[in-house]
Amino acid sequence: MDARSAFDDAALERSAMDVLDANWTGSATVPAVGRYPHQWSWDSAFVAIGLARRRWSRACAELLHLFAAQWSTGMVPHIVFDRATGEAYYPGPSLWRSGDCSAAPHGVLTSGLVQPPLQACAVWWIWRYAADRDDALGFVRRAWPSLVAQHDYLTSVRDLGGGGLAAIVHPWESGLDDSPVWDAPLAALPVVRYAYALDEWQSDSHHDRYVWLAVRYRDSGYAAGYLRDEHPFAVEDPMFNGIWLASCMALAGLADVIGADHTPFHESADRIRRALIDRLWNGAFYARDLRAGHLIPIRTVGGFGPLLDPGMPAAIVTVLIQSLESRFLGPSGYPVPSCEVRALEFDRSTYWRGPSWVNTNWLLWQAAVLHGLEGLESMLAASTLRLVRQAGFRECFDPFDGMGRGCRDFSWSAALTLDLLAR
């Protein structure tokens, strides 16, 4: 590394830490001040990964604050609300009414949904980069019951299709909220006559249906039986399940750290791998609409989630990488567009329908590392760092010209930049 690039990297690292410091509330990191004033589940996992080498204690605190909001069912909620700014974000605590549910933690306001279960991977990162092994062992032991309960919840409550995969019951649970993959399942719902923004003149929209789904689930008392028998949105998503498989592998490693039995987690990873191939593979990984009973034939960045499995068969990995290079990377200037560029649903300016995101770039970079794809690994790291150098730590980026989109000073963009710089 020459002196100039070392200087640039140091400056970028300082800028990233400035963003994370500004977004730190004293107990958790918000994705962006003002726009997203609460703690989000998988955002915090990415933040903890980015801080693991630099602010180790704060990385631990980030996850422990999230785990303190875990429900007795094992569900880790996708939002933990800050009481001071609760209704500044819609939908806020008054819609979710977690306090009315006996399974919710006392004195903590949360949503009733989940997000991709990346927390075990984040705990593994914290263990891996700890300077003091005794402190790290203590943290792993403290986090362990929450991680196991989260895993058990997904296994026992969310296998709605009976095939070994976890189903998401709302687009917000995917983390890829506005992906075109959800268009058909949402279109199958009844017409909704109230508006997402509570504007009585706005007619039916996808975001109205997002709220309608959340309200129906809430009014069931967040009951597992309701999800199984009545809830109209149930989708097996390859990104969500690819991350779950990666977390099973992380749990197996953490079990060895604390002297627990790793066998159940390897067995879970094997089960998820088989189910991904049996249920979601058709020349690519597609989401399965459980209510309609078929795959959703749209290629998005979510279809590469199973690459996070180090045991994915080599033939499938080869096909996926060819698809990534020809359908996503080839036509765009900045990786990785969130939807196949030539798809009718592609929209370079709408969240998760086209823009590139640092977090999915980072996940694919991890996949490239796992599978020894050095060229792809180097390209993804360099291109992602080029995005943030040019446009700052934006929420997402135009995949053609690299222009920043969404809010500024976005936490996971800053945190994962730190991890890319470190390696």
Protein Blocks (a to p, Z undefined) as FASTA:
>chain_A
ZZklmmmmmmmmmmmmmmmmmmpgolaccfbghjlmcccfklmmmmmmmmmmmmmmlmmm
mmmmmmmmpcfkopacfbdcdfklmmmpccdfklnommlpmkbcehiacdfbdcddfklm
mmmmmmmmpfblklmmmmmmmmmmmmmmmmmmmmmmmmmnonopacdfbfklnopmmgck
lmmmmmmpccdfbdfklpakbccdfklmmmmmmmmmmmnoopaklmmmmombdcddfklm
mmmmmmmmmmmmmmmmnopafklmmmmmmmmmmmmmmmmgghiacdddfknopacdbdcf
klmmmmmpmkbcfklmmmmmmmmmmmmmmmpmbdcdfbdfklmklcfkbghilpacfklm
mmmmmmmmmnopaklmmmmmmmmmmmmmmnopafbdcfklopaehjehifklmmmmmmmm
mZZ
